[in-house]
Structure formats: C-alpha cells, structure tokens
Amino acid sequence: MEARRVKDLASSLSGGIQLLFTDFALSSIAAKLESFYSFTVLESLLKEQSVYEVMASTDNLLPLLNFLYARRKLILHTDADYCHSPNSNINRACESVALSLSSVYQDSSIFNLLALVDKDSKIPPDAKWHEYIVSDKGSLIPVIETLTLEENNTWFKTQSGTLFWRSATGLNELSENETNRLANHCKHVKSYCSSMQMADDSGFASCKDELRKKFRFLQYPILDLTYGDKNNQQLINKICAKHTDLDGLMTILVKAGFTGVEGQKIFDCMSKATLYRLVLGSLLTVDKYDSSADVELAFRNKLRELVPAAIAYDEAKARLLFICLAHIYISYRSTAADYTSSVGYYLGSILPWSSTHTKESKLESIDVLQNYLLSDHPLHDFEEYLKVNDLHTKHWKPLTDTSYVGQQSVLSLLTNLIIETGKIIRTHHLAQVRPKG
C-alpha cells in the first residue's frame, strides 16, 4: 500500500467519521454517552494529527493506537462493547481507524489493533464482531464453533450441565454468565437451542447446518441481553470522572441530548466521589464526603458562588445544572439527621410555629422541584406551576423560607437561583422576539 502522510490519513478519517457522529439507535444510555464521548475524543485527536506533514509511521500514529487500546479497556463488559453493539457508529468509526492503521502496523490484524485479541490469536481475516461473545476474562469465544461443538450436544439436549469452548490451549468450561450470553446471543441461536433440545442424535447435524447457514447472512444481530445496570453504571461514572470540571461535563451531556430524565439518570450513576469533585471541587475535601454537615456547608457556598446571569446564557445547560444540584441535595439530605443542627432540632421540636421545616417536608418539596425541572415548564414559572397544580400551600415555604438564624436556607438559595436564572432567560427571549420599532 502506498505510504501516506499523517495529515492525509487523519483528514481522510475525519471526513468519514463525521458522517457517523450520531448513535441515537443505541438503547443503552451508557452506550450512547460513551459513543458521544469517544467520538469527541477521536475528533479532537484527528484534528491534532491533521497538521503533521511527515509520513505515517508506527511512532507518529501511536496516539491513535493508544486511543483504540484505551477505549477497549473502557467499554469491556458493557453494552458499548464491539461484540455487544457491532452496529454502533462509534464502533464502526474505530474499525475505520484500525483499517487505516493496518497499512502501517502491517503485522497486526484489525481485531488486534482494536485490542480485542493479542497478536498471537488466530482470528480469520474476514471475522465479524457478532461472531464472538466476550468471556468473563475478556477473551473472545467463537459463537458458532462453540454452539456446534460435539462436546456440547448433551447440554443442548438436557439444557443442564456444563458448556465448553475451545481455545488454543484446549477445552474450557463456560461460566454461568458466559453460558447465558451464548444461549441468548440472537434469535437464530435461541431457535437453534430449541431445535437441538427436541432433536434426536441423528438430527443434530441438520440443526447445526441450519444454524451455520442462517448465521452466515446475519451481519448485525439484535442481542437480547444487556451487561446489566452495574457494569453500565460503572461505564457512565468512568466517563464522567474523566472530566476535570462540571462545565465540561455539562457541555458533553447537553450536546449528547442528555438534558432531562436521561441527564438525571447520568447523575444517578455517578459515584459520590465523582459528583462531589466536579460540583463542589475545592469547597469540600475528600475526607469530608461522608459528613452531611460538611457537604451542606460546601453546597451552600457553591450555591452562593453561582451567578444567575452567568448561568442563563445556555438554558439547556442551566436546567441540567439545576437537576444536578437538586440531585446532590437529595443525596446528602436523605442520609442526614432530621435537623442538621441542635438549634434546628430545638426550634423544630419545641417551637413548632418556627420556620424550621422537617427533613421529610424538605425532601418532599425538593422532589416537586425536581419534577418541575424535568418538565417542559419555563424556569421562571415555578411558583405559578405550584399554584396551578395545587402544590403551593404545602411546598412553597419549605423551598423558600429562611433558616432559624435568619439566613437563606440551602433550599431557598437553590429555588431563588432557579427562578432568578429563569427570569433572565425569559427577558432574553422576549428581547429576541420583540419587534423593532
């Protein structure tokens, strides 16, 4: 193959990848977020590479290879994996990168460049991702070869016992998880399992032939399994943890379309350490993450730092920020005592006519506020929203009252921040639509 300059290779890849820069067909939120994140990283990397006039070599293309290796490590055992989502655009984009790199790394296969196998693995040159499942240890288990293995006839007949797969070192037992993934690989495999169970010994061969024939034309199967909430939540948290500041993460989430309920689900998946670091930063040290009082103090100071005029420039990002802030309040307040100070406890229990509100009433009210943020109602219209839905009498005071010492409570700081930001956004919208006189 004719040698190419780094800039030519990068520019060619950039053009093709731009056409793939959407993955709305993915059903998993984790896979969608990873797709957008990896596209963004890859796009930036190719832009950096596009200025190099030198001829492509294994040394100057190493950043692209490292990207493929790092991504494989990130998505292993998640719904974003190559073998689980073979039709995702980001996986196809990475395949394009590997194909381009193969002209330079000529002793490596596409599967090797994508970090799916090591160089010594015997993978057919025309192999497809959907022809394999990933073992618990990360190696590739061939679907057809394993399903049609003579040693597995008994399992298919009785649907019990142990399944085996053959590696370079011999027969290996499939774990319960691997067996489940293999047996539910796609509709043709499910049909095969049923056929084998009903067939007698003489019918096994025809069942296997039928499976091979159907599988040969099955380019992109629809897998019936997911790697589960735990693995996908870990993927989301890893991606969020890669960001150094909250604004950068918010930008990614808004561009990816995670602004409402899906945005809230992203925050649900983030660890306390990741969430507090991004939102509260230097206001809260790691050793204080489990102290509700310290978290509340840092949270209060964060709310005071935020300026409505600085937030209002991007309505979608502002709403997502408020969803995140409400999520943090619910997270730490749910595990705290009913009152966060002895004075608050005294006023709340001994002087019931004071403006102190119970933990339960605050959590009920913040839940109403969260639902409002997740709706399509404008940010400035919260009080009217409460009145229209007969919620004002019960929830307005817990959300807006001052604390027992006369200062604004955390909830009132958050509520006022939302309303004031909404007013600025509304004024900006009115200025845009006002006819010129």
NUPA-497947 format. One record per atom (N, C-alpha, C): x, y, z. Coordinates in steps of 0.02 Angstrom, whole numbers, plus 50000, padded with zeros to 5 digits. Layout:
! residues N
XYZ/...
This chain:
! residues 437
500424994150000/500005000050000/500445006250000/500245011249962/500645017349955/500675021050022/501285023550039/501385027250101/500985033750101/500745035750159/500345041850164/500615046250219/500505052750212/500685057350265/500165056750322/500395058450382/499945058050440/499335062450429/499445068550404/498895073250394/498375070650344/498605067150293/498145064350242/497725058750273/498055054450311/497695048950343/497175051750392/497385056650433/496925059550482/496345063250449/496485067050397/495955070850362/495455066150330/495705060750300/495265055850269/494805052650321/495085050850378/494685047850431/494175052850458/494375059050466/493915064250494/493295064950451/493385064950385/492815065750340/492325060050347/492575053850351/492125048150357/491795047650424/492165049550477/491905048950545/491365054150558/491405059950527/490885065050536/490205062450515/490185058050465/489555055250441/489265050250491/489685047850537/489455042850585/489305045750654/489395052450662/489385055550728/488695056150758/488315050750758/487675050250794/487555042950809/487275041550866/487115034650884/486455034350921/485945037650893/485305037950927/484955031150929/485185026450887/484865019850885/485055015650946/485585017450981/485785013651040/485265014251095/485075008751125/484565008851177/484855010251246/485485008651256/485805009551321/486055016751329/485865019951385/486105026651399/486865026651405/487135021451437/487855020951445/488205020651377/487935016651332/488235015951265/488175022551226/487615026051233/487525032551200/488035037551225/488115038051291/488585042851319/489295041151298/489465034751301/490145032651281/490265034251208/489765033151167/489835034651095/489995041951084/489605046351115/489725053451106/490405055551135/490565052851193/491215054551224/491795052351180/491775046051156/492325043551116/492365046951048/491795048651019/491795052550957/492145059250968/491995062451024/492285068951039/493045068451048/493265063351084/493985062251094/494325060751028/494025056350988/494315054450924/494345060350876/493815064350875/493805070150831/494365075050850/494475076150914/495005080550937/495695077750920/495765071250926/496405067950912/496575068450837/496075067350795/496195067750723/496355074850701/496055079750735/496205086750721/496935088250737/497185085550792/497885086550810/498345083250759/498155077250736/498565073550689/498575076550619/498055080450603/497975082950535/498475088350516/498905090550561/499395095750545/500085092850530/500175086350539/500835083350530/500965081550457/501505084350430/501675083250360/502085076850350/502345074050405/502795068250399/502405062050375/502795057250350/502485051050327/502265046950387/501705043550380/501435039550434/501895033950454/501985033050519/502415027750545/502105025150610/502375019550635/502125016750697/502215021450756/502735025750752/502865030450806/502355036250807/502275039550749/501835045450750/501095043750747/500925037450736/500215035450739/500035032250806/500525032150851/500415029050916/499835032150955/499725038850952/499145041650988/498475038550967/498405037050902/497785033950879/497725026750904/498285023250903/498275016350928/498125016251003/498425020851040/498295021351112/497565022851126/497255027051083/496545028451091/496135022151084/496285017951034/495915011751025/496005007051084/496615006651109/496755002251166/496385004751229/496415011351241/496085014151300/495325013251296/495055014051236/494325013451229/494105006251241/494495001451216/494324994451227/494304992851302/494774995651339/494794994551411/494194997751445/493985003551419/493415007151447/492755003451437/492655000551378/492004997751361/491944990251374/492484987051395/492474979851407/491914977951456/491524972851437/490974970351478/490434975651491/490304979751440/489754984551443/489364984051377/488794987451374/488374987251314/488694990851255/489244994451267/489584998051213/490104993651178/490224987651203/490744983351177/490624981551103/491174980351067/491144978750996/490694972650983/490774967551023/490394961351011/489664961951033/489524966651077/488834967551100/488444972451056/488774977651032/488464982650989/488854983350924/488854978050883/489264978050821/489034983250770/488414985650776/488154990450727/488194997650752/488504998950809/488535005850833/489025009950790/488865016250780/489275020450736/489965021550765/490035022150830/490695023250859/491125017050850/490835011150854/491225005050841/491435004650768/491005006650724/491175006750653/491705011950639/491675017650674/492185022850666/492865020250689/492875016750745/493505013950770/493775008550723/493325004950692/493545000050642/493885003550583/493615009250563/493925013150510/494625015450529/494695017550591/495365019550616/495835013650613/495605007750636/496035001750636/496224999850565/495755000450518/495904998850448/496455003350421/496415009750437/496925014450415/497605012950448/497585011250511/498215009650546/498525003250521/498124998650495/498384992250472/498854992850413/498824998450378/499284999550322/499985001050348/500035003150411/500685004650442/500884998950491/500404996950532/500534991250578/500344984850541/500764982950494/500584977650447/500594970650477/500904969850536/500924963250568/500344962350617/499864967050617/499304966850664/498644966250626/498184962150652/497514961650622/497074967250648/496494968150617/496014973250641/495804971750712/495684965350727/495484963350795/496034965050845/496654964250824/497224965750868/497284973250879/497214977150826/497264984450832/496704987350875/496134984050876/495584986350918/495644983650990/496194979951002/496334977151069/495834971751089/495534968551039/495074963051053/495454956551066/496024955751033/496444949751041/497174951951040/497614947451061/498324948851055/498574946350987/499194947850971/499454946450904/499484939050888/499534934750939/499604927650928/498934924050916/498384927550927/497724924450919/497574923050846/497284917250834/497114915250765/496394917350750/496314923250723/495664925750704/495624926150628/495114923150597/495054923550524/495044930850500/495364932250444/495404939150420/494724942350405/494224938150390/493554940850374/493074940050433/493334939050493/492914938150552/492514944450568/491914943450595/491474948950614/491384948850690/491254954650719/491194955150792/490624950850819/490064950650783/489484947150810/489584939550810/490134937250781/490284930150781/490614927850846/490684932550893/491014930950957/490624933951015/490704930851073/490494934051136/491134935051177/491114939551225/491704940951265/491664936851330/492204933351344/492224929251405/492274933751466/492184930851525/492234934651587/492934937651596/493434934651565/494124936951571/494324941551513/493864942651465/493994947351411/494214944251346/494304937651343/494484934351280/493854933151239/493954931351175/493384930451130/493204923051124/492564921651131/492294914851125/491914914451059/492114910151011/491764909650947/491074906650955/490564909950929/489874907850940/489714901350905/489794901150839/489594895250800/490014889150819/490664890150824/491094884550841/490904881550909/490734885750957/490554883251023/489874879951023/489404882950988/488724880050985/488724873250952/489154872250903/489144865950864/489664860950888/489994862350942/490504857850970/490174851350992/490464845650972/490174839150988/490104838251064/490584840851101/490574840051174/489974843651206/489634848051168/489074851851196/488384848951178/488384843351140/487744840351120/487304838651180/487614835851231/487234833851290/486904839751324/487274845351328/486994851351360/486374853751323/486414854051257/485834856451218/485244851651224/485384845451233/484844840551238/484494841051306/484884842151359/484604842151427/484534849251456/484854854151424/484864861051450/485144861351521/485624856951534/485934856851600/486654854351593/487034855151647/487724853051645/488184858851627/488714857351590/489224862351575/489334862951500/489384869051476/489574870251406/490324871451403/490614869751345/491334870551335/491464874751274/492044877951273/492284881351212/493014879751204/493234879851141/493914877751126/494354883851113/494894884351152/495394889551141/496034886251116/496554890151108/497194887451083/497494882351132/497284882751196/497564878251246/497124872251260/496544871751227/496104865951237/495404867951257/495024863351286/494334864651305/494304868651371/493844873451372/493734877551431/492994877451450/492844877251514/492144877551536/491884884651532/491264885351509/490934891951510/490634893151579/490704899251602/490394901051666/489634901751655/489274902551709/488544903451704/488384909751662/488764915151674/488654921351637/488814920451563/489364917051547/489554915851477/489044911351442/488794906351478/488284901851450/487654905751434/487454910151479/486844914151468/486924918751408/487514921751400/487634926251344/487634922351278/487924916451279/487944912351218/487254910051198/486874907351245/486214904551231/485704909851209/485824916251227/485364921651210/485684926551160/486154924051122/486534928451077/486084932051027/485624928650996/485164931650947/484594926650935/484104928650895/483514924450884/483694917750851/484194917750807/484384911550774/484704906650822/485094909150870/485394904850920/484854902050966/484374906150985/483824903751027/483434898250992/483314899250928/482954894250888/483354887750885/484014888450878/484454882650874/484434878650940/484444882250996/484424878951061/483774874851069/483224877651046/482584874051050/482584868051003/482854868950943/482874863450894/483304857650920/483874859250949/484324854050974/484004850251032/483614853751072/483294850551129/482764845451106/482434846951051/481904842451026/482164837150979/482764838050951/483024833350901/483324827150934/483314821650896/483684815750921/484394816150895/484814811350913/485524811750896/485634812350821/485224809250781/485314809450709/485124816250679/484754820350718/484544826850693/485004832550711/485514831150753/485964836450774/486314839650715/486544835550668/486934838150612/486534843150570/485904841550557/485494846150517/485354852650554/485274852250620/485164858250661/485774862850656/486364859850658/486984863650655/487084866750586/486914863050534/486964865650466/486494871550456/485894870950483/485404876350476/485644882750513/485944881750571/486204887450608/486764890850569/487234887050543/487794889850505/487544893750445/487024891150412/486754894450353/486434901150371/486034901350425/485714907550446/486224912650471/486714910150507/487214914550537/487664917750484/487764914350429/488194916950376/487944923550349/487274924350347/486984930350319/486734935250373/486924933750435/486724938050490/487274943050503/487224949050475/487764953850481/487754957350548/487174959950568/487134963650631/486534961150671/486634956250714/486074953650753/485854958450807/485234957750829/484984961550886/485054957150948/485514958950992/485634954851051/485084955951102/484894950651136/484334950951182/484554952151254/485194952751266/485434953651334/485784960351343/485854962451404/486244968251422/486764966051473/487304969751479/487804968151530/487564970151599/486994973251603/486694974751668/486844981751693/486434983751742/486484990551769/487164991951800/487434987151837/488054988351873/488624990051825/488724986051774/489274987251727/489174993651688/488554994951667/488425001051628/488475007351671/488275006851735/488355012451780/489085014051792/489495008851797/490215009851805/490505013251744/490265011551684/490495014751623/490325022151624/489715023851643/489505030851647/489935034651696/490055031651755/490455035051805/491175036151781/491455031151747/492145031851722/492195037651672/491695038251629/491705043751580/491635050451614/491175050951662/491085057251698/491705058951738/492035053951766/492625055051807/493215057551767/493205056651701/493745058951658/493745066551650/493195069751667/493145077051661/493445080451723/493745086151711/494055089851766/493615095251796/493085097051761/492625102151788/491915100651766/491445103551804/490735102251792/490505105051725/490735110951706/490515114051644/490695109651584/491285106551585/491485102151530/491025096251523/490835093351581/490375087651580/489685089851556/489445095551580/488785098051560/488765099251484/489305101851457/489335103051385/489265096651346/489615091451368/489565084851336/488855082151341/488555082551400/487885079751411/487365083351369/487405090051366/486925093851326/487005092251252/487615092051228/487735090451157/487485083451139/487535078951188/487315072051177/486565071251186/486225076651208/485505076351216/485265073851283/485715073351333/485515070951399/485335076951443/484755079951431/484565086051467/483995085151516/483605080051511/483035079051555/483115072851598/482655068151589/482665062051629/483315058251618/483565057951556/484185054351543/484765057751579/484755064451583/485275067951620/485265066051693/484655065551721/484575063551791/484845056451801/484735052051753/484985045251758/485745045051758/486045049651720/486775050151720/487025051851790/486705056751822/486915058751889/486805053051939/486275049151929/486135043451972/486705038351970/487035037851912/487565032951902/488245035251927/488305041751939/488955044451961/489085042852034/489695041152049/489875039852119/489885046352158/489845045852223/489865051752266/490515055552255/491075051852249/491725054952241/491755059052176/491495056252121/491505059752057/491055065852059/490445064952085/489955070352087/490195076252130/490435074752190/490655080052235/491275083552208/491735079752177/492335082952150/492155087852094/491705085752050/491535090051993/491115096152014/490655095152060/490195100552078/490465104952134/490735101852186/490945105752245/491695107352245/492085103552207/492785105052197/493175106052261/493535111652266/493955113152324/493555115152385/492905115952378/492495117852435/492405112052484/492565106052462/492465100152504/493035095252492/493405093652545/493945088852539/493675081652542/494065077052515/493845070052509/493655067152576/494015068852628/493885065952694/493215068252724/492895073252693/492255075852719/491655073452677/491765069252628/491225067152583/490655063552620/490805060352676/490285056652713/489985060652770/490175066852776/489905071152829/489365075652800/488735074352817/488175078152790/488235085552806/488475087152866/488535094152886/489055097752843/489625094352830/490145097452789/489935097952716/489565092852692/489315093152624/488825098952616/488385099652665/487895105152662/488225111952662/488745112752703/489105119152706/489435120652638/489755115552609/490075116452544/489545117852490/488985114352495/488445115152446/488155122252450/488065124752512/487815131552522/488295136652491/488935135652503/489435140252475/489445139952398/489335133952371/489315133152298/488725137052269/488155136452301/487555140052277/487655147552280/488015149952329/488155157052334/488635159452280/489065154852257/489545156552204/489205157452136/488675153652126/488345153552060/487965160052048/488075162951990/487765169351971/487255168051916/486615169851927/486105168551876/486285170951806/486565176951801/486745179751736/487255175551699/487705172251738/488225168151708/487955161351687/487415159151718/487115152651702/486625153151645/486295158851640/485715159651595/485885159651521/486525159951503/486705160451432/486515154151394/486445148551428/486275142151396/485725138851436/485105139351412/484525136951451/484555129451463/484745125551413/484775118351421/485295116351473/485875119651471/486405118151519/486205120451589/485855126151593/485625128651658/485145123751690/484665121251651/484175116451678/484515110051701/485005107751662/485375101751680/485775102851744/486065108751751/486435110451812/485975110251873/485375112951867/484905113051923/484675105951940/484575101751890/484395094751902/484955091451943/485575092951925/486155090251959/486185092652032/486065099152042/486085102052109/485535099152153/484945098352125/484395095252162/484555088052180/484885084552134/485085077652146/485575077252205/486055081852208/486535081852263/486185083152330/485725087952330/485365089452393/484995083252417/484635080052372/484255074052390/484735068652416/485315068052383/485795062752400/486065063452471/486285069452490/486585070152557/486055071152610/485495074452593/484985075852643/484605069552663/484555064852617/484185058652631/484525054652686/485185055152692/485555051152741/485715055052804/485525061552806/485675065652864/485135065052917/485265067952976/484775068053029/484195072653009/483645072253048/483055076353031/483225083753030/483625085853080/483855092853081/484625092653079/484915097353044/485645097253035/486015100853090/485665103353141/486005106453199/485565105653260/485875106353318/485505105753381/484995111453389/485175117353363/484715123053366/484095121653323/484225118953263/483665117353218/483215112153249/483515107253283/483115102053316/482685105153370/482985109753410/482615112953464/482015116853438/482145120953387/481615125053360/481075120953327/481285115553293/480805111453258/480375107253304/480655105053360/480275100653405/479935104353463/480265109653488/479995113253545/479565119153523/479755122353466/479385128153441/479115126553372/478585122753368/478325120453303/478075126053258/477965132153288/477735137753246/478315141353212/478935139153226/479515142353193/479525140553120/479975143753082/480015142553010/480435136452993/480655132653043/481055126753031/480615121153003/480855118052950/480465112652918/480825106052927/480445100652931/480735094052942/481085091552880/481505086752891/481855083352836/481355080552786/480825077352811/480325074252767/479985079452723/479805085252752/479465090352712/479925093352660/480565094052677/481055096652629/481165091852571/481215085452587/481325080452534/480715079952489/480125080452518/479515080352477/479495086452430/479715092152456/479695098352416/480235098452362/480825095852379/481365095752328/481175090752273/480795085652291/480565080852241/480085084252191/479655088652218/479205092552175/479615097252130/480125100352158/480555104752119/480925100852065/481155094852081/481505090652032/481045088851974/480415087051991/479935085351938/479795091351893/479785097151923/479695103351885/480265104351836/480875103251859/481465104151817/481475099051760/481185093251772/481165088051720/480595089051671/480155093851686/479595095351641/479805100551589/479335102551547/479465107551496/479295114651519/479115115451582/478915122051606/479525126751608/479435133051592/479985137851594/480255138751665/480895140151671/481215140351736/480945145851782/480705151251753/480485156951794/479785155851824/479435150751802/478725150051816/478575145051872/479045143951917/478965138751967/478385139952015/478325146052040/477785147452088/477105146552055/477025148751994/476395147851958/476255140451947/476785136651932/476725129351922/476445126151985/476695128252044/476445125552107/475715127252118/475515133452102/474825135552112/474345131752066/474525131152004/474095127751955/473985120451974/474505117352004/474465110252022/474295109052095/474035114352129/473825113852199/474395111352245/474995113752232/475575111752271/475875117452311/475615123552300/475925129452328/475885129652405/475315128152432/475205128652505/475685124052543/475795118152518/476205113152553/476955114152542/477145116352481/477865116052464/478225122752457/477865128252450/478205134652438/478645136752498/478375136152558/478765138252617/479385133952629/479345127252627/479955123252636/480505124952585/480295127252526/480785128752473/481045135852476/480705140352511/480905147452508/481015150752576/480825147552631/480905150652697/481635151552715/481785156552755/482455157352782/482565152352838/483195151652858/483345146852912/483195149852979/483325146053032/483165148253100/483575154253123/484135155853090/484535161653110/484445167353061/483935166953020/483775172452976/484125172552909/484595167852897/484925167552832/484535162852785/484695163352722/484345159052674/484525151752686/484025147452683/484165140252688/484455137852622/484735131852623/485015128952562/484485128452508/483885126152528/483345125452479/483125132152451/483095137252493/482895143752468/483425146652421/484065145352435/484595147552390/484525144352321/484385137852322/484315134152259/483685136452221/483125137052257/482495139052225/482555146052195/482835150752233/482915157552208/483395157852149/483915153752151/484395153552095/484045151352031/483615146352037/483245143751979/482775149151952/482385152151996/481895157151975/482225163251944/482765165851976/483105171751950/483445170351883/483725164451876/484025162451812/483485162151758/482905159251777/482345158751730/482105165551707/482085170451752/481865177151734/482335180251683/482985179251692/483475182051645/483395178751576/483285172151576/483185168551513/482555171151479/482015172151518/481395174751490/481485181751460/481835186051496/481965192851471/482355192551405/482835188051403/483235187251343/482805184951284/482355180151298/481915177651245/481445183151220/481175187051266/480715192451247/481075197751205/481695199151223/482095204051184/482205201651113/482275195051105/482395192251038/481775192550993/481185191851024/480565191550983/480215198350979/480445203351019/480125209851018/480235213250950/479695215350918/479775218550852/480155225150857/480565226450808/480955232650807/480515238550787/480525243850828/480105249750815/480475255150779/
